């Protein structure tokens, strides 16, 4: 990770994953929040811990919600990002379990 990528990760409340890379985080729960891009609609904000800091991963994807529904708070999760822009995809994996892929589109 370069110095500027590290700075961006350290100074943002959102989880930042460079394209083609993954992060290992601890799942700390979720809450429903309003989707700022689609006023009046809701999305899920997953609360994760990375290097001792709380980070947010937001998604409206039902597939991501179903994956996280089977994850216990305090459990390690690996999130991999592929693609860029509107071709962004995320894979969510619990180490030791079969990998589950998210293919519903761009997420933060």
C-alpha positions in Angstrom: 0.0 0.0 0.0 1.4 3.4 -1.0 1.6 6.4 1.3 -1.4 8.2 -0.2 -3.6 5.0 -0.2 -2.7 4.6 3.4 -3.6 8.2 4.1 -7.0 7.9 2.3 -7.8 4.7 4.3 -6.8 6.2 7.6 -8.8 9.4 7.1 -12.0 8.1 5.7 -14.9 6.5 7.6 -15.5 4.3 4.6 -13.6 1.2 3.8 -11.3 1.9 0.8 -10.1 -1.1 -1.2 -7.9 -0.6 -4.3 -9.1 -2.4 -7.4 -7.9 -6.0 -7.5 -7.0 -6.1 -3.8 -8.6 -7.4 -0.6 -8.8 -6.4 3.0 -9.3 -8.6 6.1 -11.6 -6.9 8.7 -13.6 -7.8 11.7 -17.4 -7.5 11.4 -18.9 -5.3 14.2 -22.6 -5.1 13.1 -24.8 -3.0 10.8 -27.4 -0.4 10.7 -29.9 0.8 8.2 -29.2 4.3 6.8 -30.7 6.5 4.1 -29.2 6.2 0.7 -27.8 9.7 -0.1 -27.8 9.0 -3.8 -31.4 7.8 -3.7 -33.3 10.0 -1.2 -36.1 8.2 0.5 -34.5 4.8 0.0 -32.5 2.8 2.5 -29.3 0.8 2.4 -27.2 -1.1 4.9 -24.1 0.3 6.5 -21.9 -2.6 7.7 -19.6 -1.6 10.5 -16.2 -3.2 10.2 -12.9 -2.9 12.1 -9.7 -2.4 10.2 -6.4 -1.9 12.2 -8.4 -1.0 15.3 -10.5 1.7 13.5 -14.2 1.5 12.6 -14.9 1.6 8.9 -18.2 1.6 6.9 -19.1 -0.5 4.0 -22.4 0.4 2.5 -24.6 -1.6 0.1 -28.2 -1.9 -1.1 -27.5 -5.5 -2.3 -29.7 -8.2 -1.0 -27.0 -10.7 -1.8 -24.5 -8.9 0.4 -27.1 -8.7 3.2 -27.7 -12.5 3.0 -23.9 -13.1 3.2 -23.5 -10.8 6.2 -26.6 -12.3 7.9 -24.7 -15.5 8.4 -21.7 -13.8 9.9 -21.3 -13.4 13.6 -20.2 -10.1 15.1 -16.5 -10.3 15.9 -15.9 -12.7 13.1 -13.1 -12.1 10.5 -14.3 -11.2 7.0 -12.3 -10.8 3.8 -13.7 -8.4 1.2 -12.2 -8.3 -2.3 -12.8 -5.6 -4.9 -12.6 -6.2 -8.6 -13.4 -3.7 -11.4 -13.9 0.0 -11.4 -16.7 2.5 -11.8 -20.0 0.9 -12.6 -18.2 -2.4 -13.1 -17.1 -2.7 -9.5 -17.8 -6.1 -7.8 -17.1 -7.3 -4.3 -16.5 -10.8 -3.0 -17.2 -11.4 0.7 -15.5 -14.4 2.3 -15.3 -15.8 5.8 -11.9 -17.5 6.1 -12.5 -21.3 6.3 -15.9 -21.1 4.6 -16.7 -21.4 0.9 -16.3 -18.1 -0.9 -19.5 -16.3 -1.7 -19.5 -13.7 -4.5 -21.4 -10.4 -4.8 -22.3 -9.5 -8.3 -25.0 -6.9 -7.9 -22.9 -3.9 -8.8 -21.1 -0.9 -7.5 -20.8 -0.4 -3.7 -19.0 2.0 -1.5 
